[in-house]
Every structure is written in C-alpha cells, then in structure tokens.
Amino acid sequence: MMTSMPDNEIPLSRPDITELEERMVMSTLRSGRLSIGPMVEQFETLVATRAGCTTGVAVNSGTSGLHLALQALGIGPGDEVITTPFSFVASANCILFVGGTPVFVDICPKTLNMDPAKVEAAITRRTKAIIAVETFGNPEYMQQYASIAARYEIPLIEDCCEALGTRYKGRDCGHFGRVGVFGFYPNKQITTGEGGMIVTDDLRLAEMCRSLRNQGRPLGFVMPGSPMESAAGGQSAGSWLRHERVGYNYRLSEINAALGVAQMQRLDSIIEKRQSVARMYLERMGTNSDLIMPTVDPEAFMSWFVFVVRLAPSYTIEERDRIIRGMRGHDVGAADYFPCIHLQPFYQEQFGFRAGMFPIAESVSQRTIALPFYNSLTRNEVDLVAQTLELMLKRENIRRD
Ligand SMILES: *Cc1c(COP(=O)(O)O)cnc(C)c1O
C-alpha cells in the first residue's frame, strides 16, 4: 500500500481501504453513472439495516444530515434545542443553521454524555428537540434521553456520527431517536471520503430529507432512468426542474457511495479490529494512575470511534497541551478532542456563553488526549504510543518537582 506518511510515524487515524473498495469505486467510474444511482441506494439500505431503521437518506456529510434532520422536523427561529457542549462543533452548529437556540447541558464525568437529569431540568415551553451524541461512541443514556423526549413529546435526534455499529442492551445506535445521523469522514468507523446518512422509521420525514438534499424537488420525486423508477411503477412524481421548497445540493455521489458499500460489507471485521486495538490499549495502560481510561458498560457492544484517555485531575490544560505537542514531536499522533463548543469564539459572542457554565465538560475537555486509533495499529505500535505518553508524563512530573 502507498502511504504519504514516513514509515516511523504513527498517525492519529488511518482509513482501512482494501482491494474491494478499489474494485467497487473503479467499476462505478466505468459504469458512467456518477450521481443518483444504484450505489447510493445500496449504501442507504446497508446503513439503515445495520442501524435497525426502515430507511436511510445518504448525504454529503454528517453535518448536512444533521441540518436536514432539524429542518425536516420544522425546527426554526425561537426554538430551543438541548444538546451537549462536549462534542464536535457540528452537533450544535446544525441548530444555528435553522435559526434555533442551542441549550447546552453539562455531561456526566464517567460516560462523557449529557447528564439525563440535567437534560430534563433544561426543558422549557420552547424546547423543540434534544440532540444526543454518543460521545466517542459511548451509547449510555440513549434510552433515558428517548424516554424524556417521549414524555415531553419532542423529537430525539441521535447524532450517532461516532457510533456506527455500536449496540446497547440489544438496540442499535441510530435507532434510539426519531431520527439518527451518521458521518463518514475518514476517521470514522467507515468512510466514504466525505459523507453522511440520515436513518429513521419515519418515511414522511425521510421523504422531506430527500427533497431537501435534492434542491427541493417534489416529495416522492424519482429520477427518470434511476433504479427507483421501476419500483415507483415507472411514475416520476415530478419533473427535474420543479422545486417546491428551498433545498440544497447535499447529494452523495455514486463514487463515494461505492466506497461506502464496500466498507459496510466489511463492517463486522472492521469492528473486530477496532475492539482488539482498544483492548490492547486498555491492557497496556489501564493501570497507570496518571490516566483515566474510557469506560465501557458491560452491556455495550462498542464499535470504537477513537481512543481518548484523560489525565488525572492534578494535570492542567497547559501540561496536557505540552504532552500532546511532545508526542507529535516524537511522530506519534495526539489530539485534544474536544474543546467545549460553548467556548468557541462565535458561541461566546452570539450567545454570551462563558467559562464556568458547564464545569464538568470544561474540566474533562482540558485533560483529554486522543491517541492513534485505527484498524491496522499493531501491538508494537500501541506499546510505542504508550511509551511515548509515559515519557511525556514523566517530563511533566520532573518539571513539577
Ligand atoms: C464526525 C461528526 C459529525 C459529522 O461530521 P462531518 O465531517 O460533517 O461528516 C457530526 N457530529 C459528530 C459528533 C461527529 O463526530
């Protein structure tokens, strides 16, 4: 395999692309059909089925999927949406796209997901949805958020971008809420280069998402000559140039979808590899008292998005950042997943969020270190990562004395 990385570098992530992916992308290129075709439909079916949902709507990113889900649910100006401050920025930005108001609630220090009691306490007359994230893929509390959402008759949107293939107590991630959204950026469990997928059992909601991703073309629109046309009895619900609402071009290309189909066919073996790498890390570093390992509920079947350790409470953010820089200096990938969303400059300016508002999320986010994590990581490389981290911890301890 060709790689642009020097041999001795251990990157933060690395996609797992085999001959199957190459073959499927190549045959799509040769088919002459590069948009709105059989690969997108196959990919939608594979992902929706894996998430236990009736239908899937492929889009060009996870962010686009979140945007469409909120818009299709009718969320708009004046509406409050409850979500977590400890996540990738897109899980809250989608609220801003539709003009809604983000309402953050603090997290639980063990699972790093929103504290369910705080979710319930944050509900007001204006609350129109809850967006829940499986932080670093941890599926705990999803059922609790779903119960709260049901009790208050508001939709739960599952931002399951970090949890493809994860199950909790026999339920698939993607199927806890009214709608789920996956992302397929190259560091996720599977990749399409760029891409995303909305999954749901609500066929009307899915149709609205299909229209919105495709320039507002009519509900039920079927591209003439597409594989869906025969399923629709040869009837197309509208013409290519009829636009019934303001829509977007959020379509996923056939080329990206072909990559996704190949990756989905390999998902079980991909998950096995990720579980094995996670086990190696836990075995190698689990007893280090300077580090807090990710916890996994025994009832969770984890597909493992990333491997993020936390420094003990005595460490400062300056020390953490120096450790990350030191690891990178030794050609070992490391990152500060995630800075709190409410402290990003435009959230502070627009909404008046300040440090101290969500103390647990802030404290956790100052001490996290994402370590290299990908399918082909070997035991020797895990050992090298651990040795490098241990060296950096030792340096910090010497500095203190
Ligand atoms: C990856 C991710 C997304 C979507 O990212 P895209 O790059 O737009 O595909 C959204 N939310 C979370 C929590 C993510 O981790």
The ligand as an SDF file (V2000), in Angstrom:
LIG
                    3D

 15 15  0  0  0  0  0  0  0  0999 V2000
  -17.9760   13.4280   12.6670 C   0  0  0  0  0  0  0  0  0  0  0  0
  -19.0880   14.0530   13.3970 C   0  0  0  0  0  0  0  0  0  0  0  0
  -20.0990   14.7770   12.7310 C   0  0  0  0  0  0  0  0  0  0  0  0
  -20.1680   14.9530   11.2440 C   0  0  0  0  0  0  0  0  0  0  0  0
  -19.0200   15.3320   10.6470 O   0  0  0  0  0  0  0  0  0  0  0  0
  -18.8620   15.5230    9.0700 P   0  0  0  0  0  0  0  0  0  0  0  0
  -17.4240   15.8450    8.9650 O   0  0  0  0  0  0  0  0  0  0  0  0
  -19.7590   16.6440    8.6660 O   0  0  0  0  0  0  0  0  0  0  0  0
  -19.2420   14.2650    8.3760 O   0  0  0  0  0  0  0  0  0  0  0  0
  -21.1380   15.2880   13.4890 C   0  0  0  0  0  0  0  0  0  0  0  0
  -21.1990   15.1120   14.8070 N   0  0  0  0  0  0  0  0  0  0  0  0
  -20.2470   14.4340   15.4830 C   0  0  0  0  0  0  0  0  0  0  0  0
  -20.4160   14.2470   16.9600 C   0  0  0  0  0  0  0  0  0  0  0  0
  -19.1510   13.9050   14.8070 C   0  0  0  0  0  0  0  0  0  0  0  0
  -18.2140   13.2350   15.4750 O   0  0  0  0  0  0  0  0  0  0  0  0
  1  2  1  0
  2  3  1  0
  2 14  2  0
  3  4  1  0
  3 10  2  0
  4  5  1  0
  5  6  1  0
  6  7  2  0
  6  8  1  0
  6  9  1  0
 10 11  1  0
 11 12  2  0
 12 13  1  0
 12 14  1  0
 14 15  1  0
M  END
$$$$
